[in-house]
Each structure stands twice: as C-alpha cells, then as structure tokens.
C-alpha cells in the first residue's frame, strides 16, 4: 500500500472533498425534504452503491473512455441531467390528500429513492472523472499490492467518506423539516422544494462545460 505520509494526505484531502456540499448531498437532502428521512437515507445508500460502479471503472481503466471519447461523456451527462429533471418534475406533479399525507409517494418512497439514486450516481460521469483524476495521485506503483487493488481500496474509502457526508446532510434536512411534517401546506412546500432542487441539479449538470 502507499506510504504513511501519502495515506495521511489521502484521508485529509478526501475528508475536505467529502464535506464540501455537492450534487450527491443536495440530492439526498431533496429526497429527505420531499419524501422523509427514511427515503433520504435509502437514497444515500443508493448513491453509495452506485459509487462502486465508478470505483470498479477506475480500477479497470474504463473511465479513460470519457477522456478518449468526449461525445460519450456528453451523452451520459445529458442523460443523467434529464433523469434528474424528470425526477424533480415527478415530485411537483405528485398528489397530496386533504389530510396532508402523500400515500402514493410514501408507500414506495424508500424503494423508489433507492433505485433512483443508484441510477443518478451511475449516470454521473463527473464521478468517474473524479476517481480517475483523484485516486492516481495516491497510488504507489512500487507498493506490494497491485495498482488495481489500490484503486479498489482507496476508492472504497472515498465512497464511504462521501456517503457519511450524505447521511449527515439527510439528518440535518430531516431535523429542519420534522416540525413541519404535520402541516399539509408545509409538506407540499417541502415536496416542491425537493422537486426544485432536483430540477436545478439537472439543469446545472446539463450546463456544466466539463
């Protein structure tokens, strides 16, 4: 494995990156606002599992394709952006009953948030680029362990640390809206706010130049 000095730099840098607010944290918060804390947590789990796709891609060098074939990067990015926008619009259109509950969403919220978040993360080419740009800085080519295994181990640590930040964000969002959940009007507002965040994320991803 890399030297102790390299590992310390890796952990410090990863922690800084992880707790800077980013799309994954905002996505988990949006799910929490729209569907509740449990859905936010399952969304964070889905993002975490989706992240392993990029870890394995980095370990096998597949992410290099995004550099070698720019149209492929753009295509995946646009698909992911459109998917986020579609999710946000779906929340706007969801029906609320007169008692302020969201039965159609609540029954499937955790399951939907889980599978939607996996799709969102897998369709995020910037995550793949991040792993390919970040992890090689901490790979020791003279170490005993092969390079691909170092990618997997370090990528797993990155994924776990980023997921911890997503979970913190979910609990913060849940605490903020816990007192408002009894009000149908407030719940509708939170649902629309969550939808707006998702639409905004989709537009942001689509308009990013790289």
TAQUI-V179386 format. One record per residue. N is the residue number from 1. D_LAST is the distance of its C-alpha to the last C-alpha in Angstrom with 1 decimal. Layout:
n=[N	N]
d_last=[D_LAST	D_LAST]
//
This chain:
n=[1	2	3	4	5	6	7	8	9	10	11	12	13	14	15	16	17	18	19	20	21	22	23	24	25	26	27	28	29	30	31	32	33	34	35	36	37	38	39	40	41	42	43	44	45	46	47	48	49	50	51	52	53	54	55	56	57	58	59	60	61	62	63	64	65	66	67	68	69	70	71	72	73	74	75	76	77	78	79	80	81	82	83	84	85	86	87	88	89	90	91	92	93	94	95	96	97	98	99	100	101	102	103	104	105	106	107	108	109	110	111	112	113	114	115	116	117	118	119	120	121	122	123	124	125	126	127	128	129	130	131	132	133	134	135	136	137	138	139	140	141	142	143	144	145	146	147	148	149	150	151	152	153	154	155	156	157	158	159	160	161	162	163	164	165	166	167	168	169	170	171	172	173	174	175	176	177	178	179	180	181	182	183	184	185	186	187	188	189	190	191	192	193	194	195	196	197	198	199	200	201	202	203	204	205	206	207	208	209	210]
d_last=[31.6	29.9	32.2	33.0	31.3	28.0	28.4	29.1	26.0	24.0	25.7	25.3	21.6	21.0	23.2	21.3	17.9	19.7	21.5	18.8	18.4	15.3	14.7	17.3	19.8	19.5	19.8	22.9	24.3	23.9	25.8	28.4	28.9	29.4	31.2	32.6	32.2	33.0	30.2	27.8	29.0	28.8	25.2	24.5	26.3	24.4	21.0	22.7	24.0	20.7	19.2	21.8	20.3	17.2	19.8	21.8	18.9	18.1	21.9	22.3	19.3	17.9	14.4	14.6	14.5	10.8	10.6	13.8	13.2	9.8	11.8	12.5	9.0	8.7	12.3	12.2	9.5	11.8	14.8	13.9	13.3	16.6	18.3	17.7	18.9	21.9	22.8	22.9	25.0	27.2	28.0	28.9	31.3	32.9	36.6	38.5	42.2	44.7	45.1	41.4	40.4	37.7	39.5	37.3	34.3	36.2	37.8	34.5	32.1	31.8	31.6	29.1	26.9	27.1	26.1	23.5	21.7	21.8	20.2	17.4	16.6	17.0	14.6	11.8	9.7	8.0	11.7	12.3	9.7	11.3	14.7	14.2	13.1	15.6	18.6	19.5	20.2	23.1	24.4	27.9	28.6	32.3	32.7	35.1	32.7	30.5	26.8	25.9	28.1	26.6	23.2	24.8	26.8	24.1	21.6	24.4	25.0	21.4	21.5	24.9	24.0	21.0	23.4	26.0	23.9	23.3	27.1	27.9	25.7	27.6	30.9	30.2	29.2	32.3	34.5	33.4	34.2	37.2	39.7	38.3	38.5	42.1	41.5	40.5	39.1	37.0	35.8	34.8	32.9	31.1	30.3	28.8	26.9	25.4	24.5	23.0	20.7	19.5	19.1	17.2	14.8	14.3	13.7	11.3	9.2	9.8	8.9	5.6	3.8	0.0]
//
